[in-house]
Amino acid sequence: GAVVSQHPSWVICKSGTSVKIECRSLDFQATTMFWYRQFPKQSLMLMATSNEGSKATYEQGVEKDKFLINHASLTLSTLTVTSAHPEDSSFYICSAPPAGYEQYFGPGTRLTVT
Amino acid sequence: DAKTTQPTSMDCAEGRAANLPCNHSTISGNEYVYWYRQIHSQGPQYIIHGLKNNETNEMASLIITEDRKSSTLILPHATLRDTAVYYCIVTDSWGKLQFGAGTQVVVTP
């Protein structure tokens, strides 16, 4: 089946710094990828749709200047959390649809901001 | 406004079939029913999807009622590794996935 990877799997950073999370489709090309955030004991919340070669589209309430998304190639999308604060600590997950129907998810990145 | 309604939790005996219900009474004609599951601290895993016909794959079966207002995911022989949160999601084929609370399934020996 299709494989999506994320890097890093976990990261700890200090408040005020920026953190970049990578999402890669390993065996297929993805013109679209999705980014989710999940707080403890809660469900996944869709943050944004990453589009190769164009701007990302953000869900209502998600700050686009804080969560920068770049989809520079057909296999890589990055999410940068700028000026991170403790409330940004969460589990960040990406997904991509290889053929337009089912989506494949990355293993997630756990971000802790101290 | 949630598009689907699922029970909060279910227990299932190992080796028995697990039947997970989902209500989606406002589903549109072009919307599919998708099932995903998430094992603790991992990314969600695709299980199955369908439009109006029943579907089966190596993981599960999906039974959709004729009026498409509800569906049931069937895990034919539950194992301990099937313990997870199961999400029923309604969306069009290229649609974004909006996750609800899902059903926490616990498979016990």
Interface residues (C-beta under 8 A of the other chain):
Chain A: V4 Q6 F34 Y36 S43 L44 M45 L46 T49 F91 I93 S95 P97 G100 Y101 E102 Q103 Y104 F105 G106 P107 G108 R110
Chain B: Y32 Y34 Q38 S41 Q42 G43 P44 Q45 Y46 H49 Y87 S93 W94 K96 L97 Q98 F99 G100 A101 G102
